[in-house]
Amino acid sequence: MDKLTEFKEYISKIARYQQAISLIYWDLETHAPKNAYEYRSQALGELTELEFTMSISDRMGEYLDYFSKDSIFGNLNEYDQASVKVSKKGYDKFKKIPSKLVRKIAETTSKATHFWQLARKESDFSIFKPYLEEIVSLEKEEAEALGYEENRYDALLDLYEPNLKTTSLKETVKYLQEKLSPFIRELFENGKEPRHEFYEKNFDVEKQKELSIEALKFMNFDFDSGRMDISAHPFTTKIGPMDVRITTRYNDKDLRYSLFSTIHEGGHALYELHIPEEFFETPLDSGASMAIHESQSRFWENIVGRSPYFWKFFAKKLRKIFPDFDEVTEEELYKGVNIVKKDFIRTEADEVTYNFHIMMRFELEEALINDRINVGELPTIWNEKMKEYLGVVPPNDSLGVLQDVHWSNGQFGYFPSYMLGNLYSAQLFDKLKKDIKDYSSQLEDGKSDEILNWMIENVHKYGKMYEPEELLKKATGETLNPKYFVDYIKEKFSEIYQL
């Protein structure tokens, strides 16, 4: 067996451990009985430690040293070169983290998720507080192990968005605040809110599920390679090749929640399902970054799913399942899914205010990781930030500091990906419109094939070959420019709110 074949088999074995880990995570969030979490957490910790140990082993180091030699690297094809580069970057980074710390994080977070769910149900932050304190301590330890130049939080940001720094993130936040804060005030002071009460009734959950499936069919979601389930917090998990699972959550008082949660997660799934087969069970078999991933989910959820063109088609599907909508026009259905409001819940926020939910989470995370605030202060500071940014104060912890699963999973540094994903999606959309001039009429006809194929050709097919800024420039001709998002928001909502 030649050395390249050996290396490929070795990284395939690591990928199979990752598949087992993903399956346990998915099961804990969906179908596992509540008494199982303790033992599943131990199994998860052991598998995670094993997979991690293989990834930073001396054997892996030897493979990477060998294939990184100029004389060897130059003879590899572009996919194998990319695989070596991605593996080497991960190896150099994660070699710094003790395997015992990795296991401890996996065990702690899997248990913490259980207590987060309980705390959220009881609306009692104190139930979750000791577990979050331990997670924050572990995350700081991880950041120190990874290393950073200026800001401890940078080490965690890099896990989700390679090369992103806190300083540049703050510049983006400042730009959005300057451009959108006055616009939001104008919307609330002078805008005319469209009617939308027809979405806020009792809706049968089984029929909502039927509607969600229709949306996934429109998106060309492959049900032979994926499935949809229910969870407390909607998410997407790639178990492995040809197996991508999404979850949604139903609200029997508002039809919009489950529909757009499903479309959002479906966007993530499409990305994973269209990564080329030659990347399967290699380090390239995933998205370029979490923000690029979010660009896909937000594109389908907002730019497509909340467009007037989509509703010219989807109104028929809605009325067939829910005849009560027969008297509601297509324009009213469209405008009714684009209501701007000061909401407590991030996942229910509109396109205009959503990034402000992310800004406050970013500020809280960065302050926690740098010891400027402590976990016990979170509920109070959370409410203060909500009032500052959105003008509302959550009435309880469930609608406030306990609403997101991310911290229980130890995903510090993840939240900014959502904001960047919005910006990336608008920039990609600007280029897509130039390349597919009749995209709107295609959507009106219920056809998404060409739009999906554009994303496959410009984003999906590269998997993790390129880092996010490099991929964005390859697809659009320039690096991140938040102006595309601001222009998109102002044009769309000025029309809807008749400014």
One Martini backbone bead per residue (centre of mass of N, CA, C, O) as a GRO file, in nm:
protein
  499
    1MET     BB    1   0.094   0.037   0.025
    2ASP     BB    2   0.074   0.352  -0.023
    3LYS     BB    3   0.098   0.649   0.148
    4LEU     BB    4  -0.161   0.786   0.043
    5THR     BB    5  -0.355   0.555   0.112
    6GLU     BB    6  -0.294   0.549   0.410
    7PHE     BB    7  -0.383   0.838   0.473
    8LYS     BB    8  -0.676   0.809   0.373
    9GLU     BB    9  -0.754   0.584   0.573
   10TYR     BB   10  -0.698   0.742   0.830
   11ILE     BB   11  -0.903   0.982   0.778
   12SER     BB   12  -1.148   0.794   0.748
   13LYS     BB   13  -1.148   0.688   1.038
   14ILE     BB   14  -1.198   0.958   1.169
   15ALA     BB   15  -1.469   1.012   1.021
   16ARG     BB   16  -1.618   0.769   1.158
   17TYR     BB   17  -1.609   0.879   1.441
   18GLN     BB   18  -1.762   1.139   1.373
   19GLN     BB   19  -2.025   0.995   1.301
   20ALA     BB   20  -2.080   0.877   1.581
   21ILE     BB   21  -2.085   1.147   1.731
   22SER     BB   22  -2.317   1.278   1.568
   23LEU     BB   23  -2.531   1.065   1.638
   24ILE     BB   24  -2.536   1.117   1.943
   25TYR     BB   25  -2.607   1.410   1.938
   26TRP     BB   26  -2.872   1.382   1.784
   27ASP     BB   27  -3.010   1.187   1.985
   28LEU     BB   28  -3.002   1.374   2.238
   29GLU     BB   29  -3.190   1.598   2.081
   30THR     BB   30  -3.438   1.384   2.010
   31HIS     BB   31  -3.472   1.041   2.117
   32ALA     BB   32  -3.352   1.025   2.382
   33PRO     BB   33  -3.372   0.932   2.685
   34LYS     BB   34  -3.334   1.111   2.978
   35ASN     BB   35  -3.161   0.874   3.132
   36ALA     BB   36  -2.909   0.862   2.909
   37TYR     BB   37  -2.709   1.110   2.924
   38GLU     BB   38  -2.478   1.011   3.107
   39TYR     BB   39  -2.372   0.768   2.927
   40ARG     BB   40  -2.357   0.920   2.658
   41SER     BB   41  -2.148   1.125   2.756
   42GLN     BB   42  -1.920   0.920   2.802
   43ALA     BB   43  -1.911   0.811   2.514
   44LEU     BB   44  -1.858   1.082   2.381
   45GLY     BB   45  -1.592   1.145   2.526
   46GLU     BB   46  -1.432   0.897   2.427
   47LEU     BB   47  -1.464   0.940   2.120
   48THR     BB   48  -1.350   1.227   2.110
   49GLU     BB   49  -1.071   1.156   2.218
   50LEU     BB   50  -0.999   0.951   1.998
   51GLU     BB   51  -1.030   1.135   1.752
   52PHE     BB   52  -0.833   1.354   1.851
   53THR     BB   53  -0.580   1.178   1.888
   54MET     BB   54  -0.558   1.101   1.587
   55SER     BB   55  -0.533   1.403   1.477
   56ILE     BB   56  -0.252   1.441   1.684
   57SER     BB   57  -0.067   1.233   1.606
   58ASP     BB   58   0.234   1.115   1.508
   59ARG     BB   59   0.130   0.989   1.252
   60MET     BB   60   0.002   1.241   1.138
   61GLY     BB   61   0.260   1.411   1.143
   62GLU     BB   62   0.415   1.236   0.941
   63TYR     BB   63   0.231   1.266   0.702
   64LEU     BB   64   0.240   1.582   0.688
   65ASP     BB   65   0.543   1.615   0.654
   66TYR     BB   66   0.565   1.455   0.393
   67PHE     BB   67   0.330   1.611   0.216
   68SER     BB   68   0.472   1.907   0.264
   69LYS     BB   69   0.675   1.857   0.075
   70ASP     BB   70   0.750   1.995  -0.216
   71SER     BB   71   0.809   1.729  -0.383
   72ILE     BB   72   0.525   1.604  -0.300
   73PHE     BB   73   0.300   1.820  -0.312
   74GLY     BB   74   0.333   1.889  -0.626
   75ASN     BB   75   0.215   1.579  -0.704
   76LEU     BB   76  -0.054   1.655  -0.617
   77ASN     BB   77  -0.362   1.703  -0.625
   78GLU     BB   78  -0.579   1.951  -0.539
   79TYR     BB   79  -0.733   1.782  -0.324
   80ASP     BB   80  -0.487   1.669  -0.169
   81GLN     BB   81  -0.368   1.941  -0.101
   82ALA     BB   82  -0.611   2.046   0.061
   83SER     BB   83  -0.616   1.816   0.268
   84VAL     BB   84  -0.338   1.874   0.385
   85LYS     BB   85  -0.382   2.171   0.468
   86VAL     BB   86  -0.623   2.124   0.659
   87SER     BB   87  -0.485   1.915   0.840
   88LYS     BB   88  -0.243   2.093   0.926
   89LYS     BB   89  -0.399   2.318   1.059
   90GLY     BB   90  -0.544   2.140   1.266
   91TYR     BB   91  -0.296   2.013   1.392
   92ASP     BB   92  -0.147   2.273   1.487
   93LYS     BB   93  -0.382   2.364   1.666
   94PHE     BB   94  -0.477   2.091   1.836
   95LYS     BB   95  -0.200   2.012   1.960
   96LYS     BB   96  -0.236   2.228   2.198
   97ILE     BB   97  -0.461   2.038   2.304
   98PRO     BB   98  -0.557   1.855   2.548
   99SER     BB   99  -0.731   1.562   2.550
  100LYS     BB  100  -0.865   1.599   2.830
  101LEU     BB  101  -1.009   1.862   2.753
  102VAL     BB  102  -1.183   1.754   2.528
  103ARG     BB  103  -1.334   1.549   2.702
  104LYS     BB  104  -1.444   1.747   2.912
  105ILE     BB  105  -1.612   1.917   2.717
  106ALA     BB  106  -1.793   1.691   2.608
  107GLU     BB  107  -1.915   1.602   2.881
  108THR     BB  108  -2.016   1.878   2.986
  109THR     BB  109  -2.200   1.965   2.743
  110SER     BB  110  -2.390   1.718   2.735
  111LYS     BB  111  -2.501   1.778   3.022
  112ALA     BB  112  -2.573   2.081   2.999
  113THR     BB  113  -2.803   2.053   2.793
  114HIS     BB  114  -3.000   1.925   2.989
  115PHE     BB  115  -3.002   2.174   3.193
  116TRP     BB  116  -3.091   2.382   2.993
  117GLN     BB  117  -3.366   2.259   2.930
  118LEU     BB  118  -3.467   2.273   3.222
  119ALA     BB  119  -3.426   2.578   3.269
  120ARG     BB  120  -3.610   2.667   3.038
  121LYS     BB  121  -3.868   2.533   3.139
  122GLU     BB  122  -3.839   2.690   3.433
  123SER     BB  123  -3.706   2.969   3.415
  124ASP     BB  124  -3.396   2.891   3.551
  125PHE     BB  125  -3.071   2.983   3.565
  126SER     BB  126  -2.956   2.831   3.821
  127ILE     BB  127  -2.950   2.544   3.692
  128PHE     BB  128  -2.720   2.628   3.470
  129LYS     BB  129  -2.485   2.796   3.594
  130PRO     BB  130  -2.263   2.582   3.684
  131TYR     BB  131  -2.219   2.475   3.391
  132LEU     BB  132  -2.140   2.744   3.258
  133GLU     BB  133  -1.896   2.800   3.434
  134GLU     BB  134  -1.737   2.554   3.338
  135ILE     BB  135  -1.737   2.619   3.037
  136VAL     BB  136  -1.593   2.891   3.049
  137SER     BB  137  -1.337   2.778   3.174
  138LEU     BB  138  -1.275   2.582   2.937
  139GLU     BB  139  -1.266   2.798   2.711
  140LYS     BB  140  -1.027   2.953   2.827
  141GLU     BB  141  -0.834   2.716   2.820
  142GLU     BB  142  -0.849   2.674   2.517
  143ALA     BB  143  -0.753   2.955   2.428
  144GLU     BB  144  -0.475   2.935   2.563
  145ALA     BB  145  -0.380   2.687   2.405
  146LEU     BB  146  -0.408   2.813   2.118
  147GLY     BB  147  -0.384   3.111   2.108
  148TYR     BB  148  -0.285   3.468   2.090
  149GLU     BB  149  -0.231   3.816   2.043
  150GLU     BB  150  -0.480   4.008   2.178
  151ASN     BB  151  -0.747   3.814   2.196
  152ARG     BB  152  -0.893   3.546   2.339
  153TYR     BB  153  -1.145   3.533   2.144
  154ASP     BB  154  -0.995   3.473   1.875
  155ALA     BB  155  -0.951   3.165   1.921
  156LEU     BB  156  -1.264   3.103   1.894
  157LEU     BB  157  -1.338   3.233   1.626
  158ASP     BB  158  -1.142   3.048   1.450
  159LEU     BB  159  -1.321   2.786   1.472
  160TYR     BB  160  -1.553   2.923   1.271
  161GLU     BB  161  -1.368   3.183   1.155
  162PRO     BB  162  -1.114   3.206   0.979
  163ASN     BB  163  -0.916   3.491   1.075
  164LEU     BB  164  -1.094   3.619   1.271
  165LYS     BB  165  -1.132   3.937   1.435
  166THR     BB  166  -1.244   4.146   1.674
  167THR     BB  167  -1.177   4.416   1.538
  168SER     BB  168  -1.330   4.363   1.264
  169LEU     BB  169  -1.602   4.302   1.393
  170LYS     BB  170  -1.642   4.582   1.521
  171GLU     BB  171  -1.649   4.734   1.250
  172THR     BB  172  -1.902   4.595   1.139
  173VAL     BB  173  -2.090   4.674   1.367
  174LYS     BB  174  -2.062   4.979   1.334
  175TYR     BB  175  -2.172   4.998   1.046
  176LEU     BB  176  -2.454   4.877   1.103
  177GLN     BB  177  -2.540   5.078   1.316
  178GLU     BB  178  -2.515   5.337   1.143
  179LYS     BB  179  -2.712   5.231   0.902
  180LEU     BB  180  -2.968   5.088   1.077
  181SER     BB  181  -3.072   5.246   1.322
  182PRO     BB  182  -3.221   5.477   1.169
  183PHE     BB  183  -3.403   5.287   1.002
  184ILE     BB  184  -3.554   5.157   1.238
  185ARG     BB  185  -3.676   5.416   1.348
  186GLU     BB  186  -3.834   5.482   1.087
  187LEU     BB  187  -4.011   5.234   1.079
  188PHE     BB  188  -4.154   5.285   1.361
  189GLU     BB  189  -4.243   5.591   1.303
  190ASN     BB  190  -4.332   5.574   0.961
  191GLY     BB  191  -4.429   5.301   0.922
  192LYS     BB  192  -4.643   5.046   0.764
  193GLU     BB  193  -4.782   4.784   0.897
  194PRO     BB  194  -4.860   4.494   0.802
  195ARG     BB  195  -5.066   4.249   0.783
  196HIS     BB  196  -5.060   3.922   1.008
  197GLU     BB  197  -5.289   3.766   1.173
  198PHE     BB  198  -5.324   3.503   0.988
  199TYR     BB  199  -5.061   3.360   1.133
  200GLU     BB  200  -5.216   3.395   1.436
  201LYS     BB  201  -5.303   3.079   1.503
  202ASN     BB  202  -5.438   2.771   1.503
  203PHE     BB  203  -5.210   2.503   1.412
  204ASP     BB  204  -5.164   2.213   1.288
  205VAL     BB  205  -4.888   2.020   1.316
  206GLU     BB  206  -4.919   1.819   1.078
  207LYS     BB  207  -4.962   2.047   0.868
  208GLN     BB  208  -4.695   2.189   0.916
  209LYS     BB  209  -4.526   1.951   0.825
  210GLU     BB  210  -4.635   1.945   0.537
  211LEU     BB  211  -4.533   2.231   0.466
  212SER     BB  212  -4.232   2.180   0.516
  213ILE     BB  213  -4.204   1.961   0.298
  214GLU     BB  214  -4.276   2.146   0.061
  215ALA     BB  215  -4.032   2.332   0.096
  216LEU     BB  216  -3.814   2.110   0.057
  217LYS     BB  217  -3.900   2.031  -0.227
  218PHE     BB  218  -3.847   2.305  -0.358
  219MET     BB  219  -3.529   2.283  -0.269
  220ASN     BB  220  -3.429   1.982  -0.326
  221PHE     BB  221  -3.455   1.784  -0.104
  222ASP     BB  222  -3.309   1.473   0.004
  223PHE     BB  223  -3.487   1.211   0.154
  224ASP     BB  224  -3.260   0.980   0.100
  225SER     BB  225  -3.031   1.189   0.265
  226GLY     BB  226  -3.265   1.270   0.472
  227ARG     BB  227  -3.418   1.439   0.765
  228MET     BB  228  -3.704   1.516   0.988
  229ASP     BB  229  -3.725   1.673   1.309
  230ILE     BB  230  -3.749   1.729   1.661
  231SER     BB  231  -3.656   2.024   1.862
  232ALA     BB  232  -3.584   2.276   2.079
  233HIS     BB  233  -3.348   2.338   1.862
  234PRO     BB  234  -3.281   2.407   1.562
  235PHE     BB  235  -3.096   2.174   1.342
  236THR     BB  236  -2.788   2.056   1.181
  237THR     BB  237  -2.671   1.720   1.081
  238LYS     BB  238  -2.380   1.553   0.987
  239ILE     BB  239  -2.312   1.226   0.988
  240GLY     BB  240  -2.255   1.179   0.671
  241PRO     BB  241  -2.258   1.046   0.392
  242MET     BB  242  -2.583   1.076   0.289
  243ASP     BB  243  -2.636   1.223   0.600
  244VAL     BB  244  -2.879   1.470   0.664
  245ARG     BB  245  -3.008   1.644   0.954
  246ILE     BB  246  -3.313   1.790   1.055
  247THR     BB  247  -3.471   2.042   1.258
  248THR     BB  248  -3.772   2.140   1.429
  249ARG     BB  249  -4.030   2.378   1.550
  250TYR     BB  250  -4.353   2.403   1.685
  251ASN     BB  251  -4.619   2.656   1.649
  252ASP     BB  252  -4.964   2.675   1.714
  253LYS     BB  253  -4.965   3.021   1.689
  254ASP     BB  254  -4.735   3.010   1.444
  255LEU     BB  255  -4.651   2.934   1.121
  256ARG     BB  256  -4.363   3.068   1.066
  257TYR     BB  257  -4.160   2.920   1.239
  258SER     BB  258  -4.138   2.633   1.110
  259LEU     BB  259  -4.099   2.713   0.817
  260PHE     BB  260  -3.827   2.884   0.856
  261SER     BB  261  -3.668   2.672   1.005
  262THR     BB  262  -3.671   2.465   0.777
  263ILE     BB  263  -3.540   2.636   0.554
  264HIS     BB  264  -3.284   2.698   0.704
  265GLU     BB  265  -3.189   2.401   0.748
  266GLY     BB  266  -3.206   2.327   0.447
  267GLY     BB  267  -2.967   2.508   0.361
  268HIS     BB  268  -2.754   2.349   0.511
  269ALA     BB  269  -2.809   2.073   0.378
  270LEU     BB  270  -2.746   2.144   0.083
  271TYR     BB  271  -2.451   2.191   0.123
  272GLU     BB  272  -2.373   1.903   0.226
  273LEU     BB  273  -2.514   1.741  -0.021
  274HIS     BB  274  -2.303   1.904  -0.248
  275ILE     BB  275  -2.060   1.766  -0.179
  276PRO     BB  276  -1.830   1.595  -0.314
  277GLU     BB  277  -1.744   1.261  -0.322
  278GLU     BB  278  -1.425   1.305  -0.311
  279PHE     BB  279  -1.464   1.428  -0.002
  280PHE     BB  280  -1.529   1.188   0.142
  281GLU     BB  281  -1.375   1.133   0.435
  282THR     BB  282  -1.260   1.427   0.456
  283PRO     BB  283  -1.165   1.754   0.539
  284LEU     BB  284  -1.360   1.865   0.287
  285ASP     BB  285  -1.643   1.751   0.427
  286SER     BB  286  -1.732   2.074   0.438
  287GLY     BB  287  -1.759   2.377   0.521
  288ALA     BB  288  -1.573   2.664   0.523
  289SER     BB  289  -1.785   2.787   0.735
  290MET     BB  290  -2.025   2.910   0.938
  291ALA     BB  291  -2.089   3.164   0.766
  292ILE     BB  292  -2.124   3.023   0.498
  293HIS     BB  293  -2.347   2.846   0.601
  294GLU     BB  294  -2.538   3.084   0.676
  295SER     BB  295  -2.568   3.192   0.388
  296GLN     BB  296  -2.749   2.954   0.301
  297SER     BB  297  -2.980   2.965   0.507
  298ARG     BB  298  -3.047   3.273   0.468
  299PHE     BB  299  -3.107   3.265   0.172
  300TRP     BB  300  -3.354   3.071   0.183
  301GLU     BB  301  -3.517   3.206   0.406
  302ASN     BB  302  -3.507   3.519   0.299
  303ILE     BB  303  -3.442   3.573  -0.008
  304VAL     BB  304  -3.650   3.355  -0.084
  305GLY     BB  305  -3.884   3.294   0.140
  306ARG     BB  306  -3.918   3.639   0.162
  307SER     BB  307  -4.030   3.660  -0.122
  308PRO     BB  308  -4.259   3.740  -0.365
  309TYR     BB  309  -4.200   3.501  -0.560
  310PHE     BB  310  -4.244   3.261  -0.373
  311TRP     BB  311  -4.552   3.341  -0.300
  312LYS     BB  312  -4.672   3.293  -0.582
  313PHE     BB  313  -4.631   2.984  -0.535
  314PHE     BB  314  -4.678   2.901  -0.219
  315ALA     BB  315  -4.977   2.978  -0.180
  316LYS     BB  316  -5.094   2.714  -0.292
  317LYS     BB  317  -4.982   2.525  -0.074
  318LEU     BB  318  -5.108   2.664   0.168
  319ARG     BB  319  -5.415   2.649   0.080
  320LYS     BB  320  -5.433   2.340   0.063
  321ILE     BB  321  -5.370   2.297   0.376
  322PHE     BB  322  -5.490   2.609   0.440
  323PRO     BB  323  -5.796   2.740   0.357
  324ASP     BB  324  -5.799   3.012   0.528
  325PHE     BB  325  -5.606   3.157   0.291
  326ASP     BB  326  -5.796   3.228   0.043
  327GLU     BB  327  -5.834   3.553   0.127
  328VAL     BB  328  -5.526   3.582   0.091
  329THR     BB  329  -5.292   3.744  -0.053
  330GLU     BB  330  -4.980   3.728  -0.181
  331GLU     BB  331  -4.885   4.001  -0.071
  332GLU     BB  332  -4.974   3.950   0.223
  333LEU     BB  333  -4.803   3.700   0.269
  334TYR     BB  334  -4.533   3.837   0.220
  335LYS     BB  335  -4.552   4.074   0.426
  336GLY     BB  336  -4.622   3.880   0.679
  337VAL     BB  337  -4.299   3.769   0.668
  338ASN     BB  338  -4.198   4.104   0.711
  339ILE     BB  339  -4.190   4.173   1.019
  340VAL     BB  340  -4.107   4.441   1.226
  341LYS     BB  341  -3.966   4.372   1.555
  342LYS     BB  342  -3.945   4.371   1.911
  343ASP     BB  343  -3.778   4.095   2.002
  344PHE     BB  344  -3.661   3.837   2.212
  345ILE     BB  345  -3.613   3.630   1.971
  346ARG     BB  346  -3.382   3.541   1.750
  347THR     BB  347  -3.531   3.315   1.566
  348GLU     BB  348  -3.779   3.549   1.529
  349ALA     BB  349  -3.627   3.747   1.379
  350ASP     BB  350  -3.575   3.981   1.166
  351GLU     BB  351  -3.369   4.111   0.925
  352VAL     BB  352  -3.321   4.393   1.062
  353THR     BB  353  -3.270   4.293   1.383
  354TYR     BB  354  -3.093   4.038   1.406
  355ASN     BB  355  -2.797   4.153   1.436
  356PHE     BB  356  -2.853   4.272   1.725
  357HIS     BB  357  -2.859   4.000   1.868
  358ILE     BB  358  -2.561   3.935   1.798
  359MET     BB  359  -2.408   4.172   1.916
  360MET     BB  360  -2.476   4.111   2.219
  361ARG     BB  361  -2.351   3.828   2.227
  362PHE     BB  362  -2.068   3.910   2.150
  363GLU     BB  363  -2.020   4.100   2.393
  364LEU     BB  364  -2.065   3.885   2.614
  365GLU     BB  365  -1.856   3.677   2.531
  366GLU     BB  366  -1.605   3.856   2.527
  367ALA     BB  367  -1.633   3.934   2.830
  368LEU     BB  368  -1.622   3.652   2.955
  369ILE     BB  369  -1.344   3.554   2.830
  370ASN     BB  370  -1.210   3.844   2.960
  371ASP     BB  371  -1.326   3.895   3.265
  372ARG     BB  372  -1.554   4.141   3.277
  373ILE     BB  373  -1.754   3.910   3.335
  374ASN     BB  374  -2.000   3.700   3.484
  375VAL     BB  375  -2.235   3.457   3.489
  376GLY     BB  376  -2.424   3.583   3.714
  377GLU     BB  377  -2.472   3.856   3.529
  378LEU     BB  378  -2.625   3.781   3.265
  379PRO     BB  379  -2.932   3.838   3.302
  380THR     BB  380  -2.896   4.144   3.350
  381ILE     BB  381  -2.725   4.223   3.100
  382TRP     BB  382  -2.909   4.113   2.889
  383ASN     BB  383  -3.149   4.308   2.950
  384GLU     BB  384  -2.989   4.567   2.899
  385LYS     BB  385  -2.918   4.507   2.601
  386MET     BB  386  -3.206   4.478   2.495
  387LYS     BB  387  -3.284   4.770   2.555
  388GLU     BB  388  -3.059   4.908   2.392
  389TYR     BB  389  -3.108   4.755   2.103
  390LEU     BB  390  -3.457   4.687   2.119
  391GLY     BB  391  -3.652   4.801   2.358
  392VAL     BB  392  -3.649   4.532   2.541
  393VAL     BB  393  -3.769   4.309   2.814
  394PRO     BB  394  -3.749   4.020   2.939
  395PRO     BB  395  -3.972   3.840   3.158
  396ASN     BB  396  -3.764   3.593   3.127
  397ASP     BB  397  -3.520   3.350   3.085
  398SER     BB  398  -3.638   3.197   2.838
  399LEU     BB  399  -3.656   3.485   2.672
  400GLY     BB  400  -3.352   3.512   2.728
  401VAL     BB  401  -3.060   3.369   2.834
  402LEU     BB  402  -3.203   3.063   2.755
  403GLN     BB  403  -3.266   3.047   2.432
  404ASP     BB  404  -2.981   2.922   2.377
  405VAL     BB  405  -2.763   2.637   2.307
  406HIS     BB  406  -2.457   2.716   2.262
  407TRP     BB  407  -2.333   2.731   2.554
  408SER     BB  408  -2.393   2.433   2.627
  409ASN     BB  409  -2.190   2.349   2.375
  410GLY     BB  410  -1.936   2.555   2.372
  411GLN     BB  411  -2.005   2.800   2.139
  412PHE     BB  412  -1.770   3.007   2.145
  413GLY     BB  413  -1.781   3.216   1.846
  414TYR     BB  414  -2.046   3.161   1.673
  415PHE     BB  415  -2.254   3.400   1.651
  416PRO     BB  416  -2.112   3.583   1.427
  417SER     BB  417  -2.189   3.396   1.187
  418TYR     BB  418  -2.475   3.501   1.145
  419MET     BB  419  -2.406   3.785   1.054
  420LEU     BB  420  -2.211   3.710   0.824
  421GLY     BB  421  -2.417   3.539   0.670
  422ASN     BB  422  -2.595   3.775   0.587
  423LEU     BB  423  -2.375   3.925   0.427
  424TYR     BB  424  -2.298   3.700   0.230
  425SER     BB  425  -2.579   3.652   0.103
  426ALA     BB  426  -2.608   3.934  -0.030
  427GLN     BB  427  -2.351   3.913  -0.204
  428LEU     BB  428  -2.433   3.659  -0.360
  429PHE     BB  429  -2.702   3.769  -0.470
  430ASP     BB  430  -2.588   3.993  -0.647
  431LYS     BB  431  -2.449   3.789  -0.840
  432LEU     BB  432  -2.684   3.603  -0.913
  433LYS     BB  433  -2.860   3.821  -1.059
  434LYS     BB  434  -2.652   3.857  -1.292
  435ASP     BB  435  -2.656   3.545  -1.385
  436ILE     BB  436  -2.985   3.532  -1.310
  437LYS     BB  437  -3.222   3.725  -1.455
  438ASP     BB  438  -3.485   3.504  -1.406
  439TYR     BB  439  -3.521   3.420  -1.102
  440SER     BB  440  -3.808   3.528  -1.030
  441SER     BB  441  -3.974   3.356  -1.236
  442GLN     BB  442  -3.878   3.085  -1.130
  443LEU     BB  443  -4.006   3.113  -0.849
  444GLU     BB  444  -4.300   3.155  -0.947
  445ASP     BB  445  -4.278   2.846  -1.074
  446GLY     BB  446  -4.120   2.664  -0.854
  447LYS     BB  447  -3.805   2.711  -0.930
  448SER     BB  448  -3.463   2.611  -0.796
  449ASP     BB  449  -3.238   2.477  -0.967
  450GLU     BB  450  -3.055   2.714  -1.073
  451ILE     BB  451  -2.993   2.834  -0.798
  452LEU     BB  452  -2.867   2.584  -0.675
  453ASN     BB  453  -2.646   2.548  -0.895
  454TRP     BB  454  -2.501   2.810  -0.831
  455MET     BB  455  -2.420   2.729  -0.544
  456ILE     BB  456  -2.266   2.477  -0.618
  457GLU     BB  457  -2.054   2.619  -0.813
  458ASN     BB  458  -1.969   2.861  -0.587
  459VAL     BB  459  -1.970   2.669  -0.307
  460HIS     BB  460  -2.022   2.358  -0.251
  461LYS     BB  461  -1.792   2.215  -0.435
  462TYR     BB  462  -1.550   2.317  -0.226
  463GLY     BB  463  -1.605   2.303   0.054
  464LYS     BB  464  -1.283   2.324   0.235
  465MET     BB  465  -1.068   2.445   0.034
  466TYR     BB  466  -1.158   2.731   0.132
  467GLU     BB  467  -1.154   3.020   0.268
  468PRO     BB  468  -1.398   3.245   0.310
  469GLU     BB  469  -1.276   3.495   0.165
  470GLU     BB  470  -1.180   3.336  -0.081
  471LEU     BB  471  -1.458   3.228  -0.168
  472LEU     BB  472  -1.605   3.499  -0.196
  473LYS     BB  473  -1.416   3.610  -0.415
  474LYS     BB  474  -1.464   3.382  -0.620
  475ALA     BB  475  -1.783   3.437  -0.638
  476THR     BB  476  -1.782   3.790  -0.639
  477GLY     BB  477  -1.481   3.953  -0.650
  478GLU     BB  478  -1.495   3.996  -0.325
  479THR     BB  479  -1.485   4.082  -0.027
  480LEU     BB  480  -1.626   4.187   0.238
  481ASN     BB  481  -1.949   4.376   0.195
  482PRO     BB  482  -2.202   4.528   0.385
  483LYS     BB  483  -2.359   4.699   0.172
  484TYR     BB  484  -2.538   4.481   0.046
  485PHE     BB  485  -2.718   4.443   0.294
  486VAL     BB  486  -2.816   4.729   0.342
  487ASP     BB  487  -2.947   4.770   0.063
  488TYR     BB  488  -3.143   4.535   0.078
  489ILE     BB  489  -3.300   4.625   0.329
  490LYS     BB  490  -3.390   4.910   0.242
  491GLU     BB  491  -3.541   4.834  -0.015
  492LYS     BB  492  -3.741   4.623   0.094
  493PHE     BB  493  -3.862   4.785   0.359
  494SER     BB  494  -3.953   5.044   0.218
  495GLU     BB  495  -4.174   4.906   0.056
  496ILE     BB  496  -4.335   4.755   0.277
  497TYR     BB  497  -4.349   5.039   0.469
  498GLN     BB  498  -4.381   5.300   0.296
  499LEU     BB  499  -4.121   5.524   0.281
   0.00000   0.00000   0.00000
